[in-house]
C-alpha cells in the first residue's frame, strides 16, 4: 500500500510540474507583454527553464508509467 501511495504522489507532483511548465511556455509565447520589465536574457532564461522542466516532468512520468503501471 505504501508503494502505491508513493507512486501516486510522484505522479501527481510531476503532472503538476508539467502543467506549470506548459503554462510558463504559453505565457512566454502567447503573452510576452505580460512579462513586463524582463530583459531579453531573462526571457531566454525563463524559456530554457520552462522547456527543461517540461522535459524532466515528461521523462519522470514516462519512467513511472513504464516501471509502475496501474
N, CA, C and O atoms as a Tripos MOL2 file, in Angstrom:
@<TRIPOS>MOLECULE
protein
  280   279    70     0     0
PROTEIN
NO_CHARGES

@<TRIPOS>ATOM
      1 N           0.8170   -1.1950    0.0000 N.3       1 UNK1
      2 CA          0.0000    0.0000    0.0000 C.3       1 UNK1
      3 C           0.8650    1.2660    0.0000 C.2       1 UNK1
      4 O           0.5340    2.2380   -0.6780 O.2       1 UNK1
      5 N           1.9690    1.2600    0.7550 N.am      2 UNK2
      6 CA          2.8320    2.4380    0.8200 C.3       2 UNK2
      7 C           3.4620    2.7270   -0.5360 C.2       2 UNK2
      8 O           3.6060    3.8860   -0.9240 O.2       2 UNK2
      9 N           3.8420    1.6640   -1.2630 N.am      3 UNK3
     10 CA          4.4300    1.8600   -2.5870 C.3       3 UNK3
     11 C           3.4180    2.5310   -3.5160 C.2       3 UNK3
     12 O           3.7740    3.4390   -4.2680 O.2       3 UNK3
     13 N           2.1620    2.0920   -3.4690 N.am      4 UNK4
     14 CA          1.1150    2.6860   -4.2940 C.3       4 UNK4
     15 C           0.9590    4.1700   -3.9840 C.2       4 UNK4
     16 O           0.8520    4.9920   -4.8940 O.2       4 UNK4
     17 N           0.9460    4.5120   -2.6980 N.am      5 UNK5
     18 CA          0.7990    5.9140   -2.3010 C.3       5 UNK5
     19 C           1.9770    6.7550   -2.7650 C.2       5 UNK5
     20 O           1.8010    7.8940   -3.2000 O.2       5 UNK5
     21 N           3.1820    6.1930   -2.6730 N.am      6 UNK6
     22 CA          4.3720    6.9080   -3.1090 C.3       6 UNK6
     23 C           4.3290    7.1760   -4.6170 C.2       6 UNK6
     24 O           4.5950    8.2940   -5.0570 O.2       6 UNK6
     25 N           3.9990    6.1650   -5.3960 N.am      7 UNK7
     26 CA          3.9200    6.3260   -6.8530 C.3       7 UNK7
     27 C           2.8200    7.3190   -7.2170 C.2       7 UNK7
     28 O           3.0000    8.1570   -8.1000 O.2       7 UNK7
     29 N           1.6970    7.2220   -6.5420 N.am      8 UNK8
     30 CA          0.5900    8.1660   -6.7710 C.3       8 UNK8
     31 C           1.0320    9.6030   -6.4910 C.2       8 UNK8
     32 O           0.7150   10.5150   -7.2540 O.2       8 UNK8
     33 N           1.7700    9.8000   -5.3850 N.am      9 UNK9
     34 CA          2.2610   11.1320   -5.0260 C.3       9 UNK9
     35 C           3.2460   11.6460   -6.0730 C.2       9 UNK9
     36 O           3.1740   12.8060   -6.4800 O.2       9 UNK9
     37 N           4.1720   10.7810   -6.5120 N.am     10 UNK10
     38 CA          5.1490   11.1920   -7.5200 C.3      10 UNK10
     39 C           4.4760   11.5710   -8.8290 C.2      10 UNK10
     40 O           4.8430   12.5670   -9.4530 O.2      10 UNK10
     41 N           3.4970   10.7860   -9.2460 N.am     11 UNK11
     42 CA          2.7750   11.1090  -10.4830 C.3      11 UNK11
     43 C           2.0680   12.4580  -10.3600 C.2      11 UNK11
     44 O           2.1140   13.2690  -11.2840 O.2      11 UNK11
     45 N           1.4220   12.6950   -9.2360 N.am     12 UNK12
     46 CA          0.7270   13.9710   -9.0320 C.3      12 UNK12
     47 C           1.7070   15.1350   -9.0340 C.2      12 UNK12
     48 O           1.4290   16.1790   -9.6240 O.2      12 UNK12
     49 N           2.8470   14.9660   -8.3800 N.am     13 UNK13
     50 CA          3.8460   16.0340   -8.3220 C.3      13 UNK13
     51 C           4.3620   16.3830   -9.7140 C.2      13 UNK13
     52 O           4.4630   17.5590  -10.0640 O.2      13 UNK13
     53 N           4.6860   15.3660  -10.5060 N.am     14 UNK14
     54 CA          5.2620   15.6510  -11.8150 C.3      14 UNK14
     55 C           4.2110   16.0480  -12.8470 C.2      14 UNK14
     56 O           4.5430   16.7090  -13.8310 O.2      14 UNK14
     57 N           2.9640   15.6630  -12.6480 N.am     15 UNK15
     58 CA          1.8900   16.1830  -13.5070 C.3      15 UNK15
     59 C           1.7190   17.6760  -13.2500 C.2      15 UNK15
     60 O           1.5090   18.4530  -14.1820 O.2      15 UNK15
     61 N           1.8090   18.0730  -11.9810 N.am     16 UNK16
     62 CA          1.7080   19.4950  -11.6330 C.3      16 UNK16
     63 C           2.8910   20.2780  -12.2100 C.2      16 UNK16
     64 O           2.7100   21.3830  -12.7230 O.2      16 UNK16
     65 N           4.0960   19.7140  -12.1300 N.am     17 UNK17
     66 CA          5.2660   20.3820  -12.7070 C.3      17 UNK17
     67 C           5.1250   20.5240  -14.2200 C.2      17 UNK17
     68 O           5.5170   21.5390  -14.7960 O.2      17 UNK17
     69 N           4.5660   19.5030  -14.8520 N.am     18 UNK18
     70 CA          4.3450   19.5590  -16.2990 C.3      18 UNK18
     71 C           3.3700   20.6840  -16.6460 C.2      18 UNK18
     72 O           3.6180   21.4610  -17.5690 O.2      18 UNK18
     73 N           2.2800   20.7700  -15.9200 N.am     19 UNK19
     74 CA          1.2880   21.8240  -16.1810 C.3      19 UNK19
     75 C           1.8780   23.2100  -15.9490 C.2      19 UNK19
     76 O           1.5940   24.1430  -16.7010 O.2      19 UNK19
     77 N           2.6930   23.3460  -14.9160 N.am     20 UNK20
     78 CA          3.3390   24.6360  -14.6360 C.3      20 UNK20
     79 C           4.2700   25.0240  -15.7810 C.2      20 UNK20
     80 O           4.2910   26.1800  -16.2040 O.2      20 UNK20
     81 N           5.0380   24.0590  -16.2790 N.am     21 UNK21
     82 CA          5.9480   24.3370  -17.3910 C.3      21 UNK21
     83 C           5.1770   24.7120  -18.6490 C.2      21 UNK21
     84 O           5.5590   25.6420  -19.3590 O.2      21 UNK21
     85 N           4.0940   23.9930  -18.9260 N.am     22 UNK22
     86 CA          3.2820   24.3090  -20.1060 C.3      22 UNK22
     87 C           2.6750   25.7040  -20.0000 C.2      22 UNK22
     88 O           2.6250   26.4430  -20.9830 O.2      22 UNK22
     89 N           2.2190   26.0550  -18.8150 N.am     23 UNK23
     90 CA          1.6650   27.3950  -18.6150 C.3      23 UNK23
     91 C           2.7420   28.4570  -18.8030 C.2      23 UNK23
     92 O           2.4950   29.4920  -19.4230 O.2      23 UNK23
     93 N           3.9210   28.2090  -18.2790 N.am     24 UNK24
     94 CA          5.0220   29.1650  -18.4490 C.3      24 UNK24
     95 C           5.3450   29.3620  -19.9280 C.2      24 UNK24
     96 O           5.5250   30.4910  -20.3840 O.2      24 UNK24
     97 N           5.4160   28.2640  -20.6700 N.am     25 UNK25
     98 CA          5.7090   28.3680  -22.0990 C.3      25 UNK25
     99 C           4.5920   29.0900  -22.8410 C.2      25 UNK25
    100 O           4.8490   29.8670  -23.7610 O.2      25 UNK25
    101 N           3.3600   28.8340  -22.4410 N.am     26 UNK26
    102 CA          2.2350   29.5260  -23.0720 C.3      26 UNK26
    103 C           2.3220   31.0300  -22.8250 C.2      26 UNK26
    104 O           2.1390   31.8320  -23.7410 O.2      26 UNK26
    105 N           2.6010   31.3950  -21.5900 N.am     27 UNK27
    106 CA          2.7250   32.8220  -21.2680 C.3      27 UNK27
    107 C           3.8760   33.4690  -22.0340 C.2      27 UNK27
    108 O           3.7530   34.5900  -22.5270 O.2      27 UNK27
    109 N           4.9840   32.7600  -22.1260 N.am     28 UNK28
    110 CA          6.1490   33.3080  -22.8290 C.3      28 UNK28
    111 C           5.9040   33.4590  -24.3200 C.2      28 UNK28
    112 O           6.4000   34.4020  -24.9360 O.2      28 UNK28
    113 N           5.1460   32.5430  -24.9070 N.am     29 UNK29
    114 CA          4.9600   32.5720  -26.3620 C.3      29 UNK29
    115 C           3.7210   33.3280  -26.8050 C.2      29 UNK29
    116 O           3.7030   33.8960  -27.8970 O.2      29 UNK29
    117 N           2.6860   33.3450  -25.9780 N.am     30 UNK30
    118 CA          1.4350   33.9630  -26.4120 C.3      30 UNK30
    119 C           1.1480   35.3040  -25.7670 C.2      30 UNK30
    120 O           0.3530   36.0850  -26.2890 O.2      30 UNK30
    121 N           1.7840   35.5810  -24.6390 N.am     31 UNK31
    122 CA          1.5330   36.8330  -23.9370 C.3      31 UNK31
    123 C           2.8340   37.4880  -23.4910 C.2      31 UNK31
    124 O           3.0020   37.7700  -22.3050 O.2      31 UNK31
    125 N           3.7460   37.7340  -24.4060 N.am     32 UNK32
    126 CA          5.0350   38.2900  -23.9800 C.3      32 UNK32
    127 C           4.9110   39.6590  -23.3050 C.2      32 UNK32
    128 O           5.8060   40.0520  -22.5570 O.2      32 UNK32
    129 N           3.8340   40.3830  -23.5490 N.am     33 UNK33
    130 CA          3.6570   41.6790  -22.8870 C.3      33 UNK33
    131 C           3.4650   41.4980  -21.3890 C.2      33 UNK33
    132 O           3.7580   42.4060  -20.6110 O.2      33 UNK33
    133 N           2.9770   40.3340  -20.9810 N.am     34 UNK34
    134 CA          2.7710   40.0620  -19.5620 C.3      34 UNK34
    135 C           4.0550   39.8330  -18.8050 C.2      34 UNK34
    136 O           4.0430   39.7160  -17.5800 O.2      34 UNK34
    137 N           5.1610   39.7670  -19.5180 N.am     35 UNK35
    138 CA          6.4460   39.5020  -18.8770 C.3      35 UNK35
    139 C           6.9830   40.7560  -18.2110 C.2      35 UNK35
    140 O           7.7610   40.6700  -17.2610 O.2      35 UNK35
    141 N           6.5820   41.9020  -18.6920 N.am     36 UNK36
    142 CA          6.9330   43.1560  -18.0300 C.3      36 UNK36
    143 C           8.3360   43.6230  -18.2980 C.2      36 UNK36
    144 O           8.7560   43.7280  -19.4500 O.2      36 UNK36
    145 N           9.0720   43.9070  -17.2260 N.am     37 UNK37
    146 CA         10.3830   44.5320  -17.3250 C.3      37 UNK37
    147 C          11.5320   43.5450  -17.5360 C.2      37 UNK37
    148 O          12.6930   43.9100  -17.3550 O.2      37 UNK37
    149 N          11.2360   42.3410  -17.9030 N.am     38 UNK38
    150 CA         12.3030   41.3650  -18.1160 C.3      38 UNK38
    151 C          13.1320   41.7340  -19.3400 C.2      38 UNK38
    152 O          12.6070   42.2300  -20.3370 O.2      38 UNK38
    153 N          14.4100   41.4880  -19.2480 N.am     39 UNK39
    154 CA         15.2940   41.6960  -20.3890 C.3      39 UNK39
    155 C          15.1760   40.5040  -21.3260 C.2      39 UNK39
    156 O          14.5550   39.4940  -20.9950 O.2      39 UNK39
    157 N          15.7720   40.6360  -22.4850 N.am     40 UNK40
    158 CA         15.7860   39.5240  -23.4360 C.3      40 UNK40
    159 C          16.4700   38.3210  -22.8130 C.2      40 UNK40
    160 O          16.0380   37.1870  -23.0160 O.2      40 UNK40
    161 N          17.5230   38.5560  -22.0630 N.am     41 UNK41
    162 CA         18.2350   37.4500  -21.4140 C.3      41 UNK41
    163 C          17.3290   36.7330  -20.4200 C.2      41 UNK41
    164 O          17.3460   35.5050  -20.3430 O.2      41 UNK41
    165 N          16.5380   37.4900  -19.6560 N.am     42 UNK42
    166 CA         15.5850   36.8790  -18.7330 C.3      42 UNK42
    167 C          14.5520   36.0480  -19.4870 C.2      42 UNK42
    168 O          14.1840   34.9550  -19.0570 O.2      42 UNK42
    169 N          14.0970   36.5730  -20.6040 N.am     43 UNK43
    170 CA         13.1070   35.8770  -21.4260 C.3      43 UNK43
    171 C          13.6680   34.5310  -21.8850 C.2      43 UNK43
    172 O          13.0000   33.5050  -21.7570 O.2      43 UNK43
    173 N          14.8920   34.5330  -22.4190 N.am     44 UNK44
    174 CA         15.5180   33.2890  -22.8780 C.3      44 UNK44
    175 C          15.7560   32.3300  -21.7190 C.2      44 UNK44
    176 O          15.5530   31.1230  -21.8500 O.2      44 UNK44
    177 N          16.1830   32.8670  -20.5960 N.am     45 UNK45
    178 CA         16.4290   32.0240  -19.4180 C.3      45 UNK45
    179 C          15.1300   31.3760  -18.9510 C.2      45 UNK45
    180 O          15.1040   30.1860  -18.6390 O.2      45 UNK45
    181 N          14.0600   32.1530  -18.9040 N.am     46 UNK46
    182 CA         12.7680   31.6150  -18.4880 C.3      46 UNK46
    183 C          12.2690   30.5460  -19.4540 C.2      46 UNK46
    184 O          11.7160   29.5330  -19.0280 O.2      46 UNK46
    185 N          12.4610   30.7670  -20.7430 N.am     47 UNK47
    186 CA         12.0450   29.7890  -21.7440 C.3      47 UNK47
    187 C          12.8520   28.4970  -21.5970 C.2      47 UNK47
    188 O          12.2910   27.4040  -21.6740 O.2      47 UNK47
    189 N          14.1450   28.6180  -21.3900 N.am     48 UNK48
    190 CA         15.0090   27.4440  -21.2120 C.3      48 UNK48
    191 C          14.6160   26.6710  -19.9640 C.2      48 UNK48
    192 O          14.5480   25.4420  -19.9880 O.2      48 UNK48
    193 N          14.3590   27.3810  -18.8780 N.am     49 UNK49
    194 CA         13.9550   26.7170  -17.6340 C.3      49 UNK49
    195 C          12.6170   25.9930  -17.8040 C.2      49 UNK49
    196 O          12.4380   24.8830  -17.3020 O.2      49 UNK49
    197 N          11.6880   26.6210  -18.5070 N.am     50 UNK50
    198 CA         10.3680   26.0150  -18.6960 C.3      50 UNK50
    199 C          10.4490   24.7510  -19.5490 C.2      50 UNK50
    200 O           9.8280   23.7420  -19.2140 O.2      50 UNK50
    201 N          11.2040   24.7910  -20.6450 N.am     51 UNK51
    202 CA         11.2890   23.6060  -21.5020 C.3      51 UNK51
    203 C          12.0620   22.4890  -20.8070 C.2      51 UNK51
    204 O          11.7540   21.3130  -21.0030 O.2      51 UNK51
    205 N          13.0520   22.8370  -20.0060 N.am     52 UNK52
    206 CA         13.7870   21.8270  -19.2410 C.3      52 UNK52
    207 C          12.8830   21.1770  -18.1930 C.2      52 UNK52
    208 O          12.9310   19.9630  -17.9940 O.2      52 UNK52
    209 N          12.0770   21.9720  -17.5370 N.am     53 UNK53
    210 CA         11.1360   21.4400  -16.5460 C.3      53 UNK53
    211 C          10.1120   20.5340  -17.2100 C.2      53 UNK53
    212 O           9.7450   19.4980  -16.6550 O.2      53 UNK53
    213 N           9.6480   20.9160  -18.3930 N.am     54 UNK54
    214 CA          8.6920   20.0920  -19.1320 C.3      54 UNK54
    215 C           9.3120   18.7580  -19.5180 C.2      54 UNK54
    216 O           8.6890   17.7090  -19.3530 O.2      54 UNK54
    217 N          10.5330   18.7930  -20.0290 N.am     55 UNK55
    218 CA         11.2180   17.5550  -20.4180 C.3      55 UNK55
    219 C          11.4350   16.6530  -19.2080 C.2      55 UNK55
    220 O          11.2370   15.4410  -19.2980 O.2      55 UNK55
    221 N          11.8360   17.2270  -18.0820 N.am     56 UNK56
    222 CA         12.0470   16.4290  -16.8760 C.3      56 UNK56
    223 C          10.7410   15.7730  -16.4230 C.2      56 UNK56
    224 O          10.7110   14.5840  -16.1060 O.2      56 UNK56
    225 N           9.6730   16.5560  -16.3980 N.am     57 UNK57
    226 CA          8.3870   16.0180  -15.9560 C.3      57 UNK57
    227 C           7.9310   14.8860  -16.8750 C.2      57 UNK57
    228 O           7.4820   13.8420  -16.4020 O.2      57 UNK57
    229 N           8.0460   15.0930  -18.1860 N.am     58 UNK58
    230 CA          7.6730   14.0380  -19.1310 C.3      58 UNK58
    231 C           8.5140   12.7890  -18.9290 C.2      58 UNK58
    232 O           7.9880   11.6770  -18.9490 O.2      58 UNK58
    233 N           9.8090   12.9620  -18.7360 N.am     59 UNK59
    234 CA         10.7090   11.8160  -18.5190 C.3      59 UNK59
    235 C          10.3230   11.0410  -17.2630 C.2      59 UNK59
    236 O          10.2490    9.8120  -17.2840 O.2      59 UNK59
    237 N          10.0790   11.7520  -16.1840 N.am     60 UNK60
    238 CA          9.7340   11.0840  -14.9310 C.3      60 UNK60
    239 C           8.3870   10.3730  -15.0650 C.2      60 UNK60
    240 O           8.2430    9.2320  -14.6270 O.2      60 UNK60
    241 N           7.4090   11.0380  -15.6630 N.am     61 UNK61
    242 CA          6.1010   10.4070  -15.8310 C.3      61 UNK61
    243 C           6.1860    9.1640  -16.7170 C.2      61 UNK61
    244 O           5.5500    8.1490  -16.4310 O.2      61 UNK61
    245 N           6.9690    9.2430  -17.7890 N.am     62 UNK62
    246 CA          7.1650    8.0720  -18.6480 C.3      62 UNK62
    247 C           7.8310    6.9340  -17.8790 C.2      62 UNK62
    248 O           7.4400    5.7760  -18.0220 O.2      62 UNK62
    249 N           8.8280    7.2560  -17.0720 N.am     63 UNK63
    250 CA          9.5290    6.2450  -16.2850 C.3      63 UNK63
    251 C           8.5900    5.6040  -15.2610 C.2      63 UNK63
    252 O           8.5790    4.3820  -15.1070 O.2      63 UNK63
    253 N           7.8150    6.4130  -14.5730 N.am     64 UNK64
    254 CA          6.8730    5.8650  -13.6110 C.3      64 UNK64
    255 C           5.8650    4.9440  -14.2840 C.2      64 UNK64
    256 O           5.5360    3.8800  -13.7590 O.2      64 UNK64
    257 N           5.3800    5.3570  -15.4420 N.am     65 UNK65
    258 CA          4.3980    4.5370  -16.1550 C.3      65 UNK65
    259 C           5.0210    3.2280  -16.6360 C.2      65 UNK65
    260 O           4.3720    2.1830  -16.6110 O.2      65 UNK65
    261 N           6.2550    3.2870  -17.0630 N.am     66 UNK66
    262 CA          6.9280    2.0900  -17.5580 C.3      66 UNK66
    263 C           7.1710    1.0820  -16.4450 C.2      66 UNK66
    264 O           6.9310   -0.1110  -16.6270 O.2      66 UNK66
    265 N           7.6430    1.5480  -15.3000 N.am     67 UNK67
    266 CA          8.0270    0.6410  -14.2270 C.3      67 UNK67
    267 C           6.9280    0.3980  -13.1820 C.2      67 UNK67
    268 O           6.9650   -0.5920  -12.4510 O.2      67 UNK67
    269 N           5.9490    1.3140  -13.1220 N.am     68 UNK68
    270 CA          4.8800    1.1760  -12.1480 C.3      68 UNK68
    271 C           3.5330    1.4600  -12.8080 C.2      68 UNK68
    272 O           2.8590    2.4230  -12.4420 O.2      68 UNK68
    273 N           3.1340    0.6350  -13.7740 N.am     69 UNK69
    274 CA          1.8400    0.8630  -14.4230 C.3      69 UNK69
    275 C           0.6980    0.6280  -13.4140 C.2      69 UNK69
    276 O           0.8890    0.0150  -12.3640 O.2      69 UNK69
    277 N          -0.4550    1.1220  -13.7590 N.am     70 UNK70
    278 CA         -1.6120    0.9670  -12.8750 C.3      70 UNK70
    279 C          -1.6290   -0.4200  -12.3480 C.2      70 UNK70
    280 O          -2.5210   -0.7770  -11.5790 O.2      70 UNK70
@<TRIPOS>BOND
     1     1     2 1
     2     2     3 1
     3     3     4 2
     4     3     5 am
     5     5     6 1
     6     6     7 1
     7     7     8 2
     8     7     9 am
     9     9    10 1
    10    10    11 1
    11    11    12 2
    12    11    13 am
    13    13    14 1
    14    14    15 1
    15    15    16 2
    16    15    17 am
    17    17    18 1
    18    18    19 1
    19    19    20 2
    20    19    21 am
    21    21    22 1
    22    22    23 1
    23    23    24 2
    24    23    25 am
    25    25    26 1
    26    26    27 1
    27    27    28 2
    28    27    29 am
    29    29    30 1
    30    30    31 1
    31    31    32 2
    32    31    33 am
    33    33    34 1
    34    34    35 1
    35    35    36 2
    36    35    37 am
    37    37    38 1
    38    38    39 1
    39    39    40 2
    40    39    41 am
    41    41    42 1
    42    42    43 1
    43    43    44 2
    44    43    45 am
    45    45    46 1
    46    46    47 1
    47    47    48 2
    48    47    49 am
    49    49    50 1
    50    50    51 1
    51    51    52 2
    52    51    53 am
    53    53    54 1
    54    54    55 1
    55    55    56 2
    56    55    57 am
    57    57    58 1
    58    58    59 1
    59    59    60 2
    60    59    61 am
    61    61    62 1
    62    62    63 1
    63    63    64 2
    64    63    65 am
    65    65    66 1
    66    66    67 1
    67    67    68 2
    68    67    69 am
    69    69    70 1
    70    70    71 1
    71    71    72 2
    72    71    73 am
    73    73    74 1
    74    74    75 1
    75    75    76 2
    76    75    77 am
    77    77    78 1
    78    78    79 1
    79    79    80 2
    80    79    81 am
    81    81    82 1
    82    82    83 1
    83    83    84 2
    84    83    85 am
    85    85    86 1
    86    86    87 1
    87    87    88 2
    88    87    89 am
    89    89    90 1
    90    90    91 1
    91    91    92 2
    92    91    93 am
    93    93    94 1
    94    94    95 1
    95    95    96 2
    96    95    97 am
    97    97    98 1
    98    98    99 1
    99    99   100 2
   100    99   101 am
   101   101   102 1
   102   102   103 1
   103   103   104 2
   104   103   105 am
   105   105   106 1
   106   106   107 1
   107   107   108 2
   108   107   109 am
   109   109   110 1
   110   110   111 1
   111   111   112 2
   112   111   113 am
   113   113   114 1
   114   114   115 1
   115   115   116 2
   116   115   117 am
   117   117   118 1
   118   118   119 1
   119   119   120 2
   120   119   121 am
   121   121   122 1
   122   122   123 1
   123   123   124 2
   124   123   125 am
   125   125   126 1
   126   126   127 1
   127   127   128 2
   128   127   129 am
   129   129   130 1
   130   130   131 1
   131   131   132 2
   132   131   133 am
   133   133   134 1
   134   134   135 1
   135   135   136 2
   136   135   137 am
   137   137   138 1
   138   138   139 1
   139   139   140 2
   140   139   141 am
   141   141   142 1
   142   142   143 1
   143   143   144 2
   144   143   145 am
   145   145   146 1
   146   146   147 1
   147   147   148 2
   148   147   149 am
   149   149   150 1
   150   150   151 1
   151   151   152 2
   152   151   153 am
   153   153   154 1
   154   154   155 1
   155   155   156 2
   156   155   157 am
   157   157   158 1
   158   158   159 1
   159   159   160 2
   160   159   161 am
   161   161   162 1
   162   162   163 1
   163   163   164 2
   164   163   165 am
   165   165   166 1
   166   166   167 1
   167   167   168 2
   168   167   169 am
   169   169   170 1
   170   170   171 1
   171   171   172 2
   172   171   173 am
   173   173   174 1
   174   174   175 1
   175   175   176 2
   176   175   177 am
   177   177   178 1
   178   178   179 1
   179   179   180 2
   180   179   181 am
   181   181   182 1
   182   182   183 1
   183   183   184 2
   184   183   185 am
   185   185   186 1
   186   186   187 1
   187   187   188 2
   188   187   189 am
   189   189   190 1
   190   190   191 1
   191   191   192 2
   192   191   193 am
   193   193   194 1
   194   194   195 1
   195   195   196 2
   196   195   197 am
   197   197   198 1
   198   198   199 1
   199   199   200 2
   200   199   201 am
   201   201   202 1
   202   202   203 1
   203   203   204 2
   204   203   205 am
   205   205   206 1
   206   206   207 1
   207   207   208 2
   208   207   209 am
   209   209   210 1
   210   210   211 1
   211   211   212 2
   212   211   213 am
   213   213   214 1
   214   214   215 1
   215   215   216 2
   216   215   217 am
   217   217   218 1
   218   218   219 1
   219   219   220 2
   220   219   221 am
   221   221   222 1
   222   222   223 1
   223   223   224 2
   224   223   225 am
   225   225   226 1
   226   226   227 1
   227   227   228 2
   228   227   229 am
   229   229   230 1
   230   230   231 1
   231   231   232 2
   232   231   233 am
   233   233   234 1
   234   234   235 1
   235   235   236 2
   236   235   237 am
   237   237   238 1
   238   238   239 1
   239   239   240 2
   240   239   241 am
   241   241   242 1
   242   242   243 1
   243   243   244 2
   244   243   245 am
   245   245   246 1
   246   246   247 1
   247   247   248 2
   248   247   249 am
   249   249   250 1
   250   250   251 1
   251   251   252 2
   252   251   253 am
   253   253   254 1
   254   254   255 1
   255   255   256 2
   256   255   257 am
   257   257   258 1
   258   258   259 1
   259   259   260 2
   260   259   261 am
   261   261   262 1
   262   262   263 1
   263   263   264 2
   264   263   265 am
   265   265   266 1
   266   266   267 1
   267   267   268 2
   268   267   269 am
   269   269   270 1
   270   270   271 1
   271   271   272 2
   272   271   273 am
   273   273   274 1
   274   274   275 1
   275   275   276 2
   276   275   277 am
   277   277   278 1
   278   278   279 1
   279   279   280 2
@<TRIPOS>SUBSTRUCTURE
     1 UNK1         2 RESIDUE 1 A UNK
     2 UNK2         6 RESIDUE 1 A UNK
     3 UNK3        10 RESIDUE 1 A UNK
     4 UNK4        14 RESIDUE 1 A UNK
     5 UNK5        18 RESIDUE 1 A UNK
     6 UNK6        22 RESIDUE 1 A UNK
     7 UNK7        26 RESIDUE 1 A UNK
     8 UNK8        30 RESIDUE 1 A UNK
     9 UNK9        34 RESIDUE 1 A UNK
    10 UNK10       38 RESIDUE 1 A UNK
    11 UNK11       42 RESIDUE 1 A UNK
    12 UNK12       46 RESIDUE 1 A UNK
    13 UNK13       50 RESIDUE 1 A UNK
    14 UNK14       54 RESIDUE 1 A UNK
    15 UNK15       58 RESIDUE 1 A UNK
    16 UNK16       62 RESIDUE 1 A UNK
    17 UNK17       66 RESIDUE 1 A UNK
    18 UNK18       70 RESIDUE 1 A UNK
    19 UNK19       74 RESIDUE 1 A UNK
    20 UNK20       78 RESIDUE 1 A UNK
    21 UNK21       82 RESIDUE 1 A UNK
    22 UNK22       86 RESIDUE 1 A UNK
    23 UNK23       90 RESIDUE 1 A UNK
    24 UNK24       94 RESIDUE 1 A UNK
    25 UNK25       98 RESIDUE 1 A UNK
    26 UNK26      102 RESIDUE 1 A UNK
    27 UNK27      106 RESIDUE 1 A UNK
    28 UNK28      110 RESIDUE 1 A UNK
    29 UNK29      114 RESIDUE 1 A UNK
    30 UNK30      118 RESIDUE 1 A UNK
    31 UNK31      122 RESIDUE 1 A UNK
    32 UNK32      126 RESIDUE 1 A UNK
    33 UNK33      130 RESIDUE 1 A UNK
    34 UNK34      134 RESIDUE 1 A UNK
    35 UNK35      138 RESIDUE 1 A UNK
    36 UNK36      142 RESIDUE 1 A UNK
    37 UNK37      146 RESIDUE 1 A UNK
    38 UNK38      150 RESIDUE 1 A UNK
    39 UNK39      154 RESIDUE 1 A UNK
    40 UNK40      158 RESIDUE 1 A UNK
    41 UNK41      162 RESIDUE 1 A UNK
    42 UNK42      166 RESIDUE 1 A UNK
    43 UNK43      170 RESIDUE 1 A UNK
    44 UNK44      174 RESIDUE 1 A UNK
    45 UNK45      178 RESIDUE 1 A UNK
    46 UNK46      182 RESIDUE 1 A UNK
    47 UNK47      186 RESIDUE 1 A UNK
    48 UNK48      190 RESIDUE 1 A UNK
    49 UNK49      194 RESIDUE 1 A UNK
    50 UNK50      198 RESIDUE 1 A UNK
    51 UNK51      202 RESIDUE 1 A UNK
    52 UNK52      206 RESIDUE 1 A UNK
    53 UNK53      210 RESIDUE 1 A UNK
    54 UNK54      214 RESIDUE 1 A UNK
    55 UNK55      218 RESIDUE 1 A UNK
    56 UNK56      222 RESIDUE 1 A UNK
    57 UNK57      226 RESIDUE 1 A UNK
    58 UNK58      230 RESIDUE 1 A UNK
    59 UNK59      234 RESIDUE 1 A UNK
    60 UNK60      238 RESIDUE 1 A UNK
    61 UNK61      242 RESIDUE 1 A UNK
    62 UNK62      246 RESIDUE 1 A UNK
    63 UNK63      250 RESIDUE 1 A UNK
    64 UNK64      254 RESIDUE 1 A UNK
    65 UNK65      258 RESIDUE 1 A UNK
    66 UNK66      262 RESIDUE 1 A UNK
    67 UNK67      266 RESIDUE 1 A UNK
    68 UNK68      270 RESIDUE 1 A UNK
    69 UNK69      274 RESIDUE 1 A UNK
    70 UNK70      278 RESIDUE 1 A UNK
